[in-house]
Amino acid sequence: MRDRDKRRTSGFGSILAFTYCLNWSRLTKVTSQSRQLQTERNNKTRANSNQTTGNRAEENPNGRSASIRSPAAISRTPSADRRLLRTLTVSPNVDNPTPEPDINNFVRKSQPVKQQSLHTQSRRSQGQHTGTPVESAVTPRQSRLRTPTESYVGSPNRTPDDGSADEGSKPGRTSRVVITLPATDNEIRADAWQSGKTLVESNSYMLKYEVACDVTFTVGESREEIRAHKYMLLARSPVLFKSLIKHMEKPDVRIDVPDIKPHNFRELLQYVYTDVFDIHSDNAPFMLYAARKFQLKGLSSLCFQFLDAEMHDETVCKIMEQAHIYNENGLYEKCVRYIYTNGNAVLAKPSFAELCSECVERIIKSDDLRASEQAVFEACVIWANAECRRQKKQATDETRRKVLGKLLYYVRFPVMDVTYFTQKVSLGQLLSHDETLSIFQFFHGEENQLPHRFIRQERNQFPRNVTENAEPLMLSTTSRNPSVISATRFPGTDGQWKQNGPPDAISFTVSQPIVLYGVEIYGAASGKETYALQILVYDDITREEIRKNDASLFTNSIKDKYEVYLARPLRIPPRRVFTVVVIMKGTPTHKGVDGERTLIVDGVTFEFTDSNRSSNGTDASVGQIPGILFNKTQ
């Protein structure tokens, strides 16, 4: 019986020893892994690399060092074995013990956790059963695990219990302040400024009275201070967002805006806060500049819509210049077409002098500009004076010639009125002596003496399709140049004149140089008729065709004569024979009778003769082509 009890006790002790060794190796493995993780995280080494966890020393309260005993050295008694089983935790999975929690997700700043030794765990277990107090395994240097919502001292998320700033917070850290809301309605005035206001009205009020502003602008040359709110500026302008986002913690930020006037900047802020502002012709260009500066696309579109709708003689040059600066090509081309059609009126406005040289060149070099060369010349002189002031130069003919440069030769001096050129141009020094002499020679028929840099071609007197650059399809009397004079050779009409296709022609000479703009044509003798007609001009000395135009003319029997203009006027030198040929197809027209062979109009003597190019019967005394449309140049 005793032998059997001894064998049982020996077998039970062997199981305990095996279990103890197994758990000791696993505990050592887990402890080593945890220590390695903490050592890498805090960059601190707590033990030498050649020292194992089982050989780690621990100090005794009496000052002597006692090492942890190996399993073979532990006293083998049944009570000690039972206490050992209670202190150990055996994982069901030997190869994969229960992992420790990932403390990286919970602890932001923690000291390395000191692992409990087997001996400490045994003593703690003894204390729990015997009532003997045992020191905690967590040392004062070890940080406890925190939940993700917990904060540290000085953190913006930490709220002290007493509502005051944390005394332990580090310098530079922001502490949260707890604010107590009013407990009753009596603490709030019934007439508070927010009452009854919309969002836009509240924003406007805060801007006007500078309520809780946190950014200051120094605006214009006077450096006037205008205050605003970072939040509103961040929400509206990409430029201000990029500038202010780095300084949100600063209570007051200053921004210099020297290139915008204070009243325009206030209007800009009014739009930023309310999406509304009072736009007019005076502030639209400046607001457009401010909108581009701060990248306010909505304001830019609003300005261009206004400028497009308010285009007229006084404003078109300002709009054109702004469109040129901001590359608004559609609006720019619309301004160009408007100026081409209303050239004389626009060139006389002071705003023309505010254009840049590129815009001036685009206007005065075009054949489609409907303006006299006198108006073009005077506008260029005024622009040159303004440019001299901008360049801080004295306005003399020499400096005007320099600032004009190639623009001077876009003025078509050869087709200018001879009297005006003599009295207004030749007496000055804008043109050199040789240039002035060559133009006078051109006026008297010496065309080969004119340098090629001068343009001798007349401008178109009728608007063309600028996009397609096409000749006009219909020439009407409503587009007549006020300076054009009619030399009418028939005093009246009698009967009808057949228009079956053969040409009508008349030859003439003049006593002094003129500019030929067109001819007068008889219309339908009865009812209404649209004629397809062709006008040709021949130089009888060279026998060359120098002008040819196809046109469509609508007529009504109520009116007998209609003015038909050449696409490009023609300069006619004196005492030289020219022939005008008209080819018409349609119903019969009025017939002129009792034609005058010699006619004096405005000091110019016309002599009409029969032409061998006329095969429809027109001659100096009867037929078609009742008059010549001209303007004298001397």
Disulfide bonds with the S-S distance in Angstrom:
none
